[in-house]
Amino acid sequence: MLDRNVPTQRERHEERAPPTAGLSVTASGAVHARRYNESVDVFSFAMTMVECIDGHLPWTGTCGAGGVPMRVTRGDRPLIQLQTATPSMRRLVVDCWSHEPSERPTFAKVVQRLERMEVTEARFGRVGSAAPVRRYGGRE
């Protein structure tokens, strides 16, 4: 006989916060409500992209680690760190870190947008960059 009160794999996944996510890349909903679903991962992906674009951890130079959860909760984002991103990459990151989790794209949509960017760059080169790409650590 099956126990109908046993949560499904998806329910178990949504009930717990990721054990290793740093606060600088974690969505405010996961920080405060300890709720975890794909939208939290999409937010973390956006913050990872900030590091890839800028060469520094999100929020570097803007606030200490203790101030990050408060800033994320009130809707602040490290926009200054997207200065070297192409317009399409900047739009993707901004969409992925939307304050409202339901407004964030799914990973399927993220992949589609990244594939379109890849095709565009293959045809036309890196378009719309505000500054040269910096290697990790901020050096030219």
C-alpha positions in Angstrom: 0.0 0.0 0.0 1.3 3.5 -0.9 1.4 6.2 1.6 -0.4 9.2 0.0 1.3 11.7 2.5 4.8 11.1 1.1 5.9 14.3 -0.9 6.9 13.9 -4.5 10.4 14.5 -5.6 9.4 18.0 -6.9 7.7 18.9 -3.6 10.8 17.9 -1.6 13.0 19.9 -4.0 10.8 23.0 -3.6 10.7 22.7 0.2 14.4 23.2 1.0 16.8 26.0 0.2 20.0 25.0 -1.6 22.6 24.1 1.0 25.6 25.7 -0.7 24.2 28.9 -2.3 26.0 32.0 -1.1 23.9 34.9 -0.1 25.3 37.1 -2.8 23.7 34.9 -5.5 20.6 33.8 -3.7 17.1 35.2 -4.5 15.3 37.0 -1.7 12.4 34.5 -1.6 14.8 31.7 -0.8 16.6 33.7 1.9 13.4 34.7 3.7 10.9 32.0 3.1 13.3 29.1 2.7 11.3 28.2 -0.5 13.3 26.8 -3.3 12.3 26.2 -6.9 13.6 26.9 -10.5 13.1 30.6 -10.2 15.8 30.7 -7.4 18.2 28.9 -9.7 17.4 31.4 -12.5 18.2 34.2 -10.1 21.5 32.5 -9.1 22.3 32.0 -12.8 21.9 35.8 -13.3 24.3 36.5 -10.5 26.8 34.0 -11.9 26.6 35.8 -15.2 27.4 39.1 -13.4 30.6 37.5 -12.2 31.4 36.2 -15.7 30.7 39.6 -17.3 32.4 41.7 -14.7 35.1 39.4 -13.5 34.2 40.1 -9.8 31.6 38.6 -7.5 28.2 40.3 -7.5 28.1 43.4 -5.2 31.9 43.7 -5.1 32.7 47.2 -3.9 29.1 48.2 -3.3 28.3 46.6 0.1 29.6 44.1 2.6 28.3 40.5 2.6 26.0 41.4 5.5 24.2 44.0 3.5 23.5 41.8 0.4 20.3 40.1 1.7 18.7 43.5 2.6 19.6 45.0 -0.8 18.3 41.9 -2.7 15.1 41.9 -0.7 14.3 45.5 -1.5 15.0 44.9 -5.2 18.5 46.3 -5.6 20.7 44.7 -8.2 24.4 45.2 -9.1 23.6 46.9 -12.5 26.9 48.7 -12.6 28.6 45.4 -13.0 26.8 44.8 -16.4 28.6 47.8 -18.1 30.6 45.5 -20.4 27.7 43.2 -21.3 26.0 43.3 -24.7 22.5 44.7 -24.7 21.0 41.3 -25.2 23.0 39.7 -22.4 22.2 42.7 -20.1 18.4 42.2 -20.8 18.7 38.5 -20.1 20.4 39.0 -16.8 17.9 41.7 -15.7 15.0 39.4 -16.6 16.6 36.5 -14.7 16.9 38.6 -11.5 13.4 40.0 -11.6 12.2 40.8 -8.1 9.0 38.9 -8.8 10.0 35.2 -9.2 7.0 34.5 -11.6 8.4 37.1 -14.0 11.8 35.3 -14.4 12.2 33.1 -17.5 12.4 29.4 -17.2 15.7 27.7 -18.0 14.3 26.5 -21.3 13.7 30.2 -22.3 17.1 31.2 -21.0 18.7 28.5 -23.2 16.7 29.7 -26.2 17.8 33.3 -25.7 21.5 32.2 -25.2 21.3 30.2 -28.5 19.9 33.3 -30.3 22.8 35.4 -28.9 25.3 32.8 -30.0 23.9 32.8 -33.6 23.9 36.6 -33.7 27.5 36.8 -32.5 28.6 34.1 -34.9 27.1 36.2 -37.8 27.9 39.7 -36.7 30.5 39.6 -33.9 30.1 41.0 -30.4 27.6 43.8 -31.0 26.8 46.6 -28.6 29.5 46.2 -26.1 30.1 49.4 -24.0 33.7 48.5 -23.1 36.3 45.8 -23.9 35.9 42.4 -22.2 38.0 42.1 -19.1 39.6 38.9 -18.0 38.8 37.5 -14.5 40.1 39.9 -11.9 39.4 43.0 -14.0 42.7 43.1 -15.9 42.7 44.1 -19.6 
